[in-house]
Structures are given as structure tokens and as C-alpha cells.
Amino acid sequence: MYICTDISDRVGILHKNYLYNIGMYLNPEAKKAIFAKHGGSETNTGSTEGQVALFTYRISHLTEHLKKNRKDFGTQRSLQLLVGKRRSLLDYLKSNDIEKYRALVKELGLRR
């Protein structure tokens, strides 16, 4: 944190990342790390394994949010849509390559 010296600023103390998106739980570095670990490389964002891992990360974040905010129905709908997308990707992976499917489910700790 730093103290603003501008007289016109009424707040006084601002976070150093004030102009950026504060509170982003999924920044570009986190996405690159997820795709590097599960997709093969940072730039392989279309792989099924990488997409499932990204959806799992987002689902866990939304689940924690809904534990605190039970009446947030917009987030609840988003969570249900993400779970459906992940399920369809897992079904696709299961039908095409069962070994990758089993390895991914074991690595991510999914109960399928």
C-alpha cells in the first residue's frame, strides 16, 4: 500500500493495484500454470484435459463462494452450467481415451 499525496484524492490510502482488476481469482498466470500442468504447454488452451482442469478450478472457487453467499442464485446457475460443461468434456474424454480420462480424474480428485 502507499499513501496518496494528491489533495484531490479523498480516499487517502489506495492499494497499489487499484487500477487493475482487484480480486481476480483466476489471473493469466494461474491459467498458464493450469494449462502447463494439464494441457501439455501454456499455449495449448484447447486440450480437453486443460479445459477440465480449468473448469474444476473455477467450480471449486464458486463452491466456496456459495458456501458464504447462499442466496446468490446467479452464481448458482453459473456453477451448474460449469458442472454440465465439465461433465460433457469428461464424457467425451472417456469415450475417446479411457486412460487419459482415468489419469485426469485421479489427478484432479473427481468422484466419477
Secondary structure, 3 states (H helix, E strand, C coil): CEECCCCCCCCCEECCCCCCCCCCCCCHHHHHHHHHHHCCCCCCCCCHHHHHHHHHHHHHHHHHHHHHCCCCHHHHHHHHHHHHHHHHHHHHHHHHCHHHHHHHHHHHCCCC
